[in-house]
Amino acid sequence: MIKAVNEDPIKRYRLEYNLKALERVKALIGEKAYSRLRALLEYRLQGKEFERSSIDVTMALAFSGGSDSRAALSILKWAGFNVVPVTVKLPQMSERVVKIAASFGAVFVDVPGYLESIHKQIEKKAPICGRCHSMVMEAVERYTVENGMKILATGDLLSSGLISIYEKGEVVTLNLPAFLALDKAEIIDLIGGAYDLTFGCPLLWEAFRTAPILKRFSVQRVLRELRARALNPEIAEALILDILHR
């Protein structure tokens, strides 16, 4: 499933820092979840095997059906967690994406006022990805709270350290790839080695056509992930070229 980081000093530093972050939420997530997540971190750090039988811990997972959320789902199930994939059904989603999410057992939720909010951003020539992400996460957080779950996992690659797992309102958010210091190349390998290095959001393409200047924000996002070593130079180059050619 996942491999130990061995002697990679940056990943080891992040993982050791994430152990501290985990301690901060121990009382909130309960002993079972804490112990298994700590064992998962130690496995990533040292290759130390751990018990992976099912435990009585259910968490939600913000699930887009993309590579990052699919990898997060696989890892969490492998580690013994009961995971509920929650997909926010957005207007721009193709039927193919909806079917992929459904095939993984996703629960679908809606986001009232989504298109209106995103189109206002486009009219202002303002970035849309941050607004989209916040609306999606608010919807998944509501589902998590309403269904009595304490942990909401995501496929976030970028954040690390004390914000890889943290308390937010009534839930603890676990950015799993960041928590395990995974990068995109590892995730692609984990899901089977097939990944289309393009941006697949029609609303983003619409924003680029309406205001080409918005491309710079997407390029900056790729560069941030490159600096954080979430992406390698080859993947970053492919993504940036896709943005510029839209």
C-alpha positions in Angstrom: 0.0 0.0 0.0 2.2 2.9 1.2 6.0 2.7 1.7 8.3 4.0 4.4 10.0 7.3 3.6 13.4 5.8 4.6 16.0 8.5 4.7 14.1 11.4 3.0 14.9 14.2 5.5 12.0 16.5 4.5 9.4 13.9 4.6 10.7 12.5 7.9 10.6 16.0 9.4 7.0 16.5 8.3 6.0 13.1 9.7 7.6 13.7 13.0 5.9 17.1 13.2 2.6 15.4 12.3 3.0 13.1 15.3 2.8 16.3 17.4 -0.2 17.5 15.5 -1.9 14.1 16.2 -1.3 14.5 20.0 -3.2 17.8 19.9 -6.5 16.1 18.8 -6.1 12.8 20.8 -8.8 13.6 23.3 -11.2 14.7 20.5 -10.9 11.6 18.3 -10.8 8.9 20.9 -8.2 6.3 21.8 -9.0 3.8 18.9 -8.7 6.4 16.2 -5.6 8.0 17.8 -3.8 4.7 18.2 -4.4 3.5 14.6 -3.4 6.9 13.1 -0.3 6.9 15.2 0.5 3.4 14.0 0.0 4.5 10.4 2.4 7.4 10.9 5.0 5.1 12.5 4.6 2.7 9.6 5.3 5.5 7.1 8.3 6.7 9.2 9.9 3.4 10.0 8.1 0.6 8.1 6.9 -0.7 11.4 4.1 -3.2 10.8 0.8 -2.7 12.7 -2.5 -4.4 13.3 -4.8 -3.5 10.4 -8.0 -5.3 11.4 -11.2 -3.3 11.3 -11.8 -0.9 14.2 -15.0 0.6 15.4 -14.2 4.1 14.0 -16.2 5.6 11.2 -15.0 8.7 9.4 -16.3 10.8 6.5 -14.1 11.4 3.5 -14.6 14.3 1.1 -14.6 12.3 -2.1 -14.3 13.7 -5.6 -13.5 10.5 -7.3 -10.1 11.8 -8.3 -6.7 10.3 -7.6 -6.1 12.0 -4.3 -9.5 11.1 -2.7 -9.3 7.5 -4.2 -5.9 7.0 -2.7 -7.1 8.4 0.7 -10.0 6.0 0.7 -7.8 3.0 -0.1 -5.3 3.8 2.6 -7.9 4.4 5.3 -9.7 1.2 4.5 -6.4 -0.7 4.4 -5.6 0.8 7.9 -8.9 -0.6 9.3 -11.2 2.4 9.3 -14.8 2.4 8.3 -15.0 5.2 5.7 -18.0 7.0 4.3 -17.1 8.7 1.0 -19.1 11.9 0.7 -19.4 13.4 -2.8 -20.7 16.9 -3.3 -22.7 16.7 -6.6 -21.6 19.8 -8.5 -23.4 21.1 -11.7 -20.2 20.7 -13.8 -19.7 17.0 -12.9 -20.0 14.7 -15.8 -22.1 11.5 -15.6 -18.9 9.5 -15.8 -17.5 11.2 -12.7 -20.8 10.6 -10.9 -20.7 6.9 -11.8 -17.1 6.6 -10.6 -18.0 8.1 -7.2 -21.1 5.9 -7.0 -19.0 2.8 -7.7 -17.0 3.6 -4.6 -20.1 3.7 -2.5 -20.3 7.5 -2.2 -23.1 9.4 -0.5 -24.1 12.4 -2.5 -24.9 15.8 -1.0 -25.8 19.2 -2.6 -24.5 22.7 -2.2 -27.3 25.3 -2.4 -26.4 28.4 -4.4 -23.2 27.0 -5.7 -23.4 28.1 -9.4 -24.5 31.6 -8.4 -21.6 32.0 -6.1 -19.0 30.7 -8.6 -20.4 32.9 -11.4 -20.1 36.0 -9.2 -16.4 35.1 -8.7 -15.9 34.8 -12.5 -17.7 38.1 -13.1 -15.3 39.8 -10.7 -12.4 38.0 -12.4 -11.6 36.5 -9.0 -10.2 32.9 -8.5 -12.9 30.3 -8.2 -11.0 27.2 -6.8 -10.8 28.5 -3.3 -14.4 29.5 -3.2 -15.4 26.1 -4.7 -13.3 24.2 -2.2 -14.7 26.1 0.8 -18.4 25.5 -0.3 -17.7 21.8 -0.9 -16.0 21.3 2.5 -18.8 23.2 4.3 -21.3 20.7 2.7 -19.2 17.7 3.7 -18.7 19.1 7.2 -22.5 19.4 7.7 -23.0 15.8 6.6 -20.2 14.7 9.0 -21.7 16.5 12.0 -25.3 15.5 11.2 -24.3 11.8 11.1 -22.3 11.9 14.3 -18.8 11.4 12.9 -15.8 13.0 14.6 -13.3 12.8 11.8 -13.5 14.3 8.3 -10.7 13.1 6.0 -9.7 14.8 2.7 -7.2 14.1 -0.1 -5.4 17.4 0.5 -1.7 17.1 -0.6 -0.4 20.5 0.3 -0.9 21.2 4.0 1.5 19.7 6.5 2.7 19.9 10.0 0.2 21.2 12.6 -2.5 21.7 9.9 -2.4 18.1 8.5 -4.8 17.2 11.3 -6.7 19.8 13.3 -9.9 20.7 15.1 -12.4 22.7 13.1 -15.8 23.3 14.7 -17.3 20.0 15.7 -15.0 17.8 13.7 -11.4 17.0 13.3 -10.1 17.5 9.8 -7.5 15.0 8.6 -5.7 15.9 5.4 -4.5 12.4 4.8 -1.8 12.7 2.0 -0.3 15.7 3.9 -0.6 13.7 7.2 1.5 10.9 5.6 3.8 13.2 3.6 2.6 11.6 0.3 3.4 13.3 -3.0 1.5 13.1 -6.3 3.8 10.5 -7.9 3.3 8.2 -4.9 -0.5 8.6 -5.2 -0.5 7.9 -8.9 1.5 4.7 -8.3 -0.9 3.8 -5.5 -4.0 4.0 -7.6 -2.5 2.0 -10.4 -0.1 4.2 -12.3 -2.7 5.8 -14.6 -3.5 9.5 -14.3 -4.4 12.2 -16.8 -2.2 15.2 -16.0 -4.9 17.8 -16.9 -7.4 20.0 -15.1 -10.9 18.6 -15.6 -13.2 21.3 -14.3 -15.4 22.9 -17.0 -16.1 25.9 -14.8 -12.4 26.6 -14.5 -12.1 26.5 -18.3 -15.1 29.0 -18.5 -13.3 31.2 -16.0 -10.1 31.1 -18.1 -12.0 32.1 -21.3 -13.8 34.9 -19.5 -10.8 36.3 -17.8 -7.5 34.7 -19.0 -5.7 36.5 -16.2 -7.1 33.9 -13.8 -4.7 31.4 -15.3 -2.0 32.9 -13.1 -3.7 31.8 -9.9 -3.9 28.2 -11.1 -0.2 28.4 -12.1 0.7 29.8 -8.7 -1.2 26.9 -7.1 0.8 24.4 -9.0 4.0 26.2 -8.1 3.1 26.2 -4.4 2.6 22.4 -4.6 5.9 22.0 -6.4 7.7 24.0 -3.7 6.0 21.9 -1.1 7.2 18.8 -3.0 3.7 17.6 -3.4 4.4 17.6 -7.1 7.6 16.7 -8.9 8.9 19.0 -11.7 7.6 16.8 -14.5 4.0 16.7 -13.2 4.1 20.4 -12.4 5.2 21.2 -16.0 2.5 19.1 -17.5 -0.2 20.8 -15.4 1.1 24.3 -16.1 1.2 23.6 -19.8 -2.4 22.4 -19.6 -3.4 25.6 -17.9 -1.7 27.8 -20.4 -3.2 26.0 -23.4 -6.8 26.4 -22.3 
